[in-house]
Amino acid sequence: MPVTPTSDGHVAATAEAMSDRLYFPLRSVLRGITRLYWRVDVRGAEHVPAQGPVILCPVHRSFMDFLVAAQVTRRKLYYMAKDDLWHNARFGRFLDSIGAFPVDRTGADRQAMARSQAVLERGDVLVLFPEGTRRAGPVIEELHEGAAFLAMRTGAPVVPIGIGGTAEAMPKGSKFVRPVKVHVVVGPPIAPPQRSQRGRVPRHQVHELTEQLRTELQALYDEADGRAAAR
């Protein structure tokens, strides 16, 4: 006999529990496939906090980066992904099941930012690609400031992640995946500066944190890509 929910909170908790029952078995399968097919080597996973809010910030050279990023922790991950991916209803349901939610990249998507902040405020892990979209080449260029802004709003540390080899395994525009060995290097968490007494997020501090993240990502990407090139 079905049980009638007594509150919206109960409905949300029930939906989350159902999501978890699908998420973790699916995640285990995807992690296994990823490790076997791409022989993913991860260094520095100990830098990812075992609990509390955290923003994982990987470099982005391939669509498969979101699968590879899942190798750095066994915690549940939540992703911000371009809303175009939800145009296919079936694939959209798959994305929902693995913790992804849509973002409109043509401008400031307040709803996606609010959802990202909610993920962090409840102590979960947010995966955010600070480059905004898949890019090419060895240089980490200008980053979006969303990661720094969210870190300062919530106090969540930012963990930079270099990924090498995915550009060769599945470059942008490719429909095929090659079994290329992938290397992942996780850097130490970057703690955001404290907010002002009025709770404001100073713009200059957002810029400084974003630049620090860019510098760290460049070093980690150089290391990961260098290891991938030496295979």
Secondary structure, 3 states (H helix, E strand, C coil): CCCCCCCHHHHHHHHHHHHHHHHHHHHHHHHHHHHHHHCCEEECHHHCCCCCCEEEEECCCCCCHHHHHHHHCCCCEEEEEEHHHHHCHHHHHHHHHCCEEEECCCCCCHHHHHHHHHHHHCCCEEECCCCCCCCCCCCCCCCCCHHHHHHHHHCCCEEEEEEECHHHHCCCCCCCCCCCCCEEEECCCECCCCCCCCCCCCHHHHHHHHHHHHHHHHHHHHHHHHHHHCC
